[in-house]
């Protein structure tokens, strides 16, 4: 009365190929995704394009 082994889903097989059989570190992925870059950091030289892009990025919550 043994049950046959279940077939792995495509998601499980893809995860195994991407991660090389290692378990996902969901906490580390969440911390990495939560990090927001600084708005002024990429525009340290102070170009004129920053006058437009910095407020747009700040209002769209893409940087702090």
ABEGO torsion letter per residue (X at the ends): XBBBBBBBBAAAAAAAAAAGGBBBBAAAAAAAAABBBBAAAAAAAGBAAAAAAAAAAAAAGABX
